[in-house]
Amino acid sequence: MKALKAMKAPATTSLAPLWPPLAPAARSAQRERALTVLQAEIAGCRACQEAGYLAVAQPVARQRGLTGARVMIVGQAPGRLTVERGIMFGGPSGDALERWLQMAGFPAGALRRDVYLSALTRCDPGRSPKGHGDRKPSPAEVALCRPWLKRELEQVRPSVILLVGGMAIEAFIGRVKLEEAVGSVVERAGVALIPLPHPSGVSRWLNDPAHQRLLEQGLAQLARLRATWEAHPPDERHSPPPPGEGQG
C-alpha cells in the first residue's frame, strides 16, 4: 500500500478542525443532544431566503448520521432529489459515494449506516444558469451556513473528513486544482482530510483515466486509515479531550 502522501495546505481561513478527534463513545449522550438541537435549528433556518438568495429555503436536516462516526463526508449543497427525499446525498451522488466506500473496504450500506453526512450549505441552490447541473452556492450563502457545519464538527469530531468536490476542498484546505489534491491527505491535529472529486454524474473530471487513478489513490488512503483504526479498540484511538470536556 502506498504510504500516506502529505499535502501542504495553503494559508487560508479554513474549516479544518483544530482538535484531536474524540473516541466514538466519548460524551456521546451530550453530543447527541447537542446535535438534535442543532438539526432543529438548521431545519428552521430561513437566512438565505430572508437575504434574497433563495426564493424558498428548504434546509435538509432530518437525517445526518452517527454522533461517533469516524468518517464524515462534506459536500457542496443538497440537490433536488436530496431535498425531496430529506436525506443528504439522496440522488446519484449518494450511489457513487456508496461505491467509493466499498472500494475502500467498507461494507455495503456504510454510507447510510456508518458515515456522518454534511455539506457546506443546507438548501438546494437550484439549477445552474448554464443549464448543466446544479448552481454552485455563492460565497455569501456558504458564509451563512458555515456556523452549522462548524457546530457539527465540534460534536461529531470524526477521524477522517472526505471533502467531495472543489468547493468543499477549498473550504477546508484552500484553493487547489483537483489534480493536485485528489490522491493526497492533509493531516491536522489527528484528523485526516481526504480530497475527492464531486460524485455527481454531471462532472466530466473522472472521464480521464489519469483522474480515475487519482481517485483510486485517495480511496486507498481511506482504506489504509480504516484498517488502522479497525486494528485498535475505540478506547485506544485518541487521547483525552481538551480541558473542560468531561467524559460522558
Summary of the structure (lengths in Angstrom):
residues: 248
radius of gyration: 17.3
end to end distance: 37.3
largest distance: 51.0
contacts: 769
relative contact order: 0.21
helix: 40%
strand: 12%
